[in-house]
C-alpha cells in the first residue's frame, strides 16, 4: 500500500484491500523522518475491475490532522513541485 496522490486534505492509497465508503481509518505517514498520525474517512474506493482504467485503491479525506502536520504535508508538496520545475531535463 502506498499513497499515489496526496494533498493537505486527503490522499489516494493504492491498495487491493479497500474498505467500505464511510470507514474511519487511522493513517500513519512518514514524511521527512516525521511520522504523522491522521484520522481519515474513506470517501470512495475502487477494486480490481470495478472501473476500466482505474487503479485499485481508496480516496481518503483527512478528518483529524494537526495544523503542524498539515503544514508538513503542504511543505512536502511544494518541495516536490519546485524540484520538478528545477529539473527541466527530466522526462515524464
N, CA and C of each residue as an Amber inpcrd file, in Angstrom:
protein
   276
   0.8370000  -1.1800000   0.0000000   0.0000000   0.0000000   0.0000000
   0.8780000   1.2370000   0.0000000   0.5010000   2.1880000  -0.8240000
   1.2250000   3.4560000  -0.8180000   0.3110000   4.5560000  -1.3400000
   0.6280000   5.7880000  -0.9320000  -0.1300000   6.9440000  -1.4010000
   0.4030000   7.3370000  -2.7740000  -0.4670000   7.3440000  -3.7800000
  -0.0440000   7.7530000  -5.1150000  -0.4210000   9.2070000  -5.3960000
  -1.3230000   9.7620000  -4.5920000  -1.7110000  11.1680000  -4.6860000
  -1.9180000  11.6680000  -3.2590000  -1.4050000  12.8640000  -2.9640000
  -1.5820000  13.4110000  -1.6170000  -1.8330000  14.9080000  -1.6980000
  -2.6630000  15.4050000  -0.7920000  -2.8910000  16.8330000  -0.6380000
  -2.9620000  17.1170000   0.8600000  -3.1290000  18.3690000   1.2180000
  -3.2520000  18.7160000   2.6310000  -4.5800000  18.2270000   3.2140000
  -5.5150000  17.8400000   2.3490000  -6.8460000  17.4430000   2.8020000
  -7.1420000  15.9530000   2.6720000  -6.2650000  15.2150000   2.0010000
  -6.5220000  13.7960000   1.8320000  -5.5190000  13.1560000   0.9060000
  -5.8070000  11.8940000   0.5420000  -4.8880000  11.1730000  -0.3220000
  -5.5840000   9.9930000  -0.9690000  -4.9540000   9.4730000  -2.0090000
  -5.4020000   8.2380000  -2.6320000  -4.3810000   7.1770000  -2.2880000
  -4.8400000   6.0740000  -1.7120000  -3.9750000   4.9670000  -1.3340000
  -4.1980000   3.8320000  -2.3210000  -3.1390000   3.4370000  -2.9950000
  -3.2340000   2.3170000  -3.9250000  -3.1510000   1.0390000  -3.1090000
  -4.2130000   0.2360000  -3.1750000  -4.2740000  -0.9970000  -2.4070000
  -5.3460000  -1.9100000  -2.9820000  -5.1680000  -3.1940000  -2.7960000
  -6.2180000  -4.1330000  -3.1740000  -7.1240000  -4.4390000  -1.9840000
  -6.7220000  -3.9800000  -0.7960000  -7.5040000  -4.2210000   0.4320000
  -8.3250000  -2.9790000   0.7630000  -9.2870000  -2.6650000  -0.0990000
 -10.0930000  -1.4640000   0.1090000 -11.0870000  -1.6690000   1.2560000
 -11.5370000  -0.5680000   1.8110000 -12.5350000  -0.5800000   2.8760000
 -13.8000000   0.1120000   2.3650000 -14.9420000  -0.1370000   2.9910000
 -16.1870000   0.4950000   2.5370000 -16.1780000   2.0190000   2.7360000
 -16.9120000   2.7020000   1.8660000 -17.0800000   4.1510000   1.9910000
 -17.6460000   4.4570000   3.3730000 -17.1090000   5.4800000   4.0070000
 -17.5450000   5.8940000   5.3360000 -16.7090000   5.3190000   6.4660000
 -15.8510000   4.3420000   6.1560000 -14.9860000   3.7580000   7.1750000
 -13.9640000   4.7910000   7.6400000 -13.7730000   4.8990000   8.9540000
 -12.7670000   5.7870000   9.5290000 -11.5290000   4.9520000   9.8290000
 -10.3870000   5.4280000   9.3380000  -9.1330000   4.6840000   9.4770000
  -8.0550000   5.5400000  10.1250000  -7.2340000   4.9480000  10.9800000
  -6.0370000   5.6590000  11.4350000  -4.9740000   5.5380000  10.3410000
  -4.3150000   6.6320000  10.0140000  -3.3080000   6.6510000   8.9660000
  -2.0020000   7.1800000   9.5530000  -0.9210000   6.5020000   9.2620000
   0.4090000   6.9690000   9.6490000   1.1780000   7.2670000   8.3770000
   1.6910000   8.4800000   8.2720000   2.5120000   8.8750000   7.1290000
   3.9030000   9.2330000   7.6210000   4.9130000   8.7690000   6.9230000
   6.2850000   9.1270000   7.2350000   6.7630000  10.0980000   6.1690000
   6.9420000  11.3450000   6.5560000   7.4050000  12.3850000   5.6360000
   8.6080000  13.0590000   6.2600000   9.7470000  12.9710000   5.5620000
  10.9900000  13.5970000   6.0210000  11.3650000  13.1730000   7.4360000
  11.2010000  11.9120000   7.7270000  11.5880000  11.3960000   9.0310000
  10.5990000  11.6670000  10.1500000   9.4980000  12.3270000   9.8300000
   8.4790000  12.6270000  10.8380000   7.2570000  11.7570000  10.5730000
   6.7760000  11.0900000  11.6160000   5.5820000  10.2630000  11.4860000
   4.3540000  11.1010000  11.8290000   3.4340000  11.2000000  10.8850000
   2.1930000  11.9430000  11.0790000   1.0860000  10.9490000  11.4010000
   0.3460000  11.2030000  12.4550000  -0.7860000  10.3610000  12.8430000
  -2.0650000  11.1100000  12.4670000  -2.8310000  10.5310000  11.5580000
  -4.0010000  11.2030000  10.9960000  -5.1890000  10.2530000  11.0250000
  -6.3690000  10.7980000  11.2670000  -7.6060000  10.0200000  11.1410000
  -8.2480000  10.4150000   9.8200000  -8.6280000   9.4070000   9.0240000
  -9.1780000   9.6770000   7.6930000 -10.4250000   8.8410000   7.4520000
 -11.2990000   9.3630000   6.5900000 -12.5270000   8.6750000   6.1990000
 -12.4290000   8.2630000   4.7310000 -12.8270000   7.0380000   4.4290000
 -12.8740000   6.5610000   3.0450000 -14.0390000   7.2780000   2.3460000
 -13.7300000   7.9920000   1.2720000 -14.7920000   8.6960000   0.5380000
 -15.1200000   8.0170000  -0.7880000 -14.2210000   7.1710000  -1.3000000
 -14.5190000   6.3230000  -2.4550000 -13.4820000   5.2070000  -2.5090000
 -13.8380000   4.1380000  -3.1980000 -12.8770000   3.0450000  -3.3690000
 -13.1510000   2.3240000  -4.6800000 -12.0730000   1.7750000  -5.2520000
 -12.1510000   1.0080000  -6.4860000 -11.4370000  -0.3120000  -6.2590000
 -12.1050000  -1.4220000  -6.5640000 -11.4610000  -2.7360000  -6.5260000
 -10.9460000  -3.0890000  -7.8990000 -10.2600000  -4.2200000  -8.0110000
  -9.8010000  -4.6810000  -9.3180000 -11.0080000  -4.9010000 -10.2240000
 -10.9890000  -4.2850000 -11.3910000 -12.0340000  -4.4920000 -12.3800000
 -13.3120000  -3.7060000 -12.1370000 -13.3720000  -2.8950000 -11.0690000
 -14.5860000  -2.1120000 -10.8200000 -14.8280000  -1.0800000 -11.9160000
 -13.7760000  -0.4020000 -12.3240000 -13.8780000   0.6160000 -13.3700000
 -12.6900000   0.4490000 -14.2970000 -12.9250000   0.4350000 -15.5810000
 -11.7890000   0.3370000 -16.5050000 -10.8480000   1.5300000 -16.3350000
  -9.5620000   1.2750000 -16.4320000  -8.5310000   2.3060000 -16.3950000
  -8.3930000   2.9950000 -15.0390000  -8.9310000   2.4140000 -13.9730000
  -8.7660000   2.9560000 -12.6210000  -7.8750000   2.0120000 -11.8370000
  -6.9070000   2.5670000 -11.1110000  -6.0900000   1.7040000 -10.2730000
  -6.8620000   1.3900000  -8.9950000  -6.7030000   0.1840000  -8.4560000
  -7.4340000  -0.1750000  -7.2480000  -6.9270000   0.6250000  -6.0500000
  -7.8440000   1.0630000  -5.2150000  -7.4430000   1.8150000  -4.0270000
  -8.5940000   2.5940000  -3.4420000  -8.2270000   3.5050000  -2.5150000
  -9.2330000   4.2740000  -1.7840000  -8.8590000   5.7500000  -1.7400000
  -9.8680000   6.5950000  -1.8760000  -9.7080000   8.0180000  -1.6400000
 -10.0250000   8.2870000  -0.1860000  -9.0990000   8.9420000   0.5150000
  -9.2710000   9.2270000   1.9360000  -9.3170000  10.7310000   2.1780000
 -10.2250000  11.1560000   3.0210000 -10.3200000  12.5500000   3.4350000
  -9.8010000  12.6390000   4.8630000  -8.8290000  13.5350000   5.0960000
  -8.2970000  13.7020000   6.4390000  -9.3440000  14.3720000   7.3230000
  -9.6650000  13.7500000   8.4260000 -10.6650000  14.2760000   9.3570000
 -10.0240000  14.9140000  10.5740000  -8.9820000  14.2720000  11.0840000
  -8.3280000  14.7390000  12.2890000  -6.8370000  14.8490000  12.0000000
  -6.3720000  16.0890000  11.7990000  -4.9690000  16.3410000  11.4880000
  -4.5840000  17.6690000  12.1270000  -3.4270000  17.6880000  12.7640000
  -2.9940000  18.9150000  13.4300000  -2.5380000  19.9350000  12.3880000
  -2.6150000  21.2090000  12.7240000  -2.1170000  22.2370000  11.8040000
  -0.6320000  22.0320000  11.4600000   0.1520000  21.5760000  12.4220000
   1.5800000  21.3420000  12.1630000   1.7640000  20.2160000  11.1460000
   0.9830000  19.1350000  11.2850000   1.0890000  18.0250000  10.3330000
   0.5930000  18.4380000   8.9540000  -0.4500000  19.2490000   8.9120000
  -0.9460000  19.7490000   7.6210000   0.1380000  20.5860000   6.9370000
   0.8690000  21.3760000   7.7310000   1.9530000  22.2020000   7.1880000
   3.0940000  21.3350000   6.6600000   3.4160000  20.2340000   7.3380000
   4.4610000  19.3170000   6.8610000   4.0790000  18.7760000   5.4860000
   2.8230000  18.3780000   5.3270000   2.3630000  17.8630000   4.0400000
   2.4250000  18.9530000   2.9770000   1.9620000  20.1550000   3.3060000
   1.9940000  21.2700000   2.3550000   3.4050000  21.6110000   1.9110000
   4.3450000  21.6510000   2.8570000   5.7440000  21.9320000   2.5110000
   6.3250000  20.8310000   1.6300000   5.9820000  19.5770000   1.9260000
   6.4480000  18.4500000   1.1230000   5.9540000  18.5770000  -0.3190000
   4.6960000  18.9170000  -0.4850000   4.1180000  19.0680000  -1.8270000
   4.8210000  20.1890000  -2.5850000   5.0120000  21.3270000  -1.9360000
   5.6940000  22.4620000  -2.5780000   7.1030000  22.0680000  -3.0000000
   7.8340000  21.3750000  -2.1160000   9.1880000  20.9500000  -2.4570000
   9.2040000  20.0100000  -3.6520000   8.2040000  19.1160000  -3.7450000
   8.1410000  18.1950000  -4.8760000   7.8800000  18.9420000  -6.1830000
   7.0530000  19.9640000  -6.1310000   6.7660000  20.7670000  -7.3270000
   7.9990000  21.5560000  -7.7390000   8.6510000  22.2110000  -6.7740000
   9.8370000  23.0040000  -7.0640000  10.9550000  22.1160000  -7.6250000
  11.1350000  20.9300000  -7.0580000  12.1510000  20.0050000  -7.5530000
  11.8600000  19.6250000  -8.9980000  10.6060000  19.3520000  -9.3120000
  10.2320000  19.0110000 -10.6820000  10.4650000  20.1500000 -11.6480000
  10.1880000  21.3770000 -11.2140000  10.3880000  22.5510000 -12.0700000
  11.8660000  22.8660000 -12.2480000  12.6820000  22.5500000 -11.2390000
  14.1050000  22.8550000 -11.2940000  14.8810000  21.8920000 -12.1730000
  14.2720000  20.7840000 -12.5830000  14.9440000  19.7800000 -13.3900000
  14.2810000  19.7050000 -14.7700000  14.5590000  20.7210000 -15.6420000
  13.8750000  20.7580000 -16.9400000  14.2470000  19.6010000 -17.8630000
  15.3580000  18.9090000 -17.6060000  15.7600000  17.7900000 -18.4480000
  15.0500000  16.5070000 -18.1070000  14.3060000  16.5030000 -17.0360000
  13.6060000  15.3000000 -16.5900000  12.4490000  15.0120000 -17.5320000
  12.3940000  13.7980000 -18.0360000  11.3240000  13.3820000 -18.9470000
  10.2530000  12.6380000 -18.1650000   9.0150000  12.9040000 -18.4270000
   7.8780000  12.2210000 -17.7840000   7.4240000  11.0800000 -18.6360000
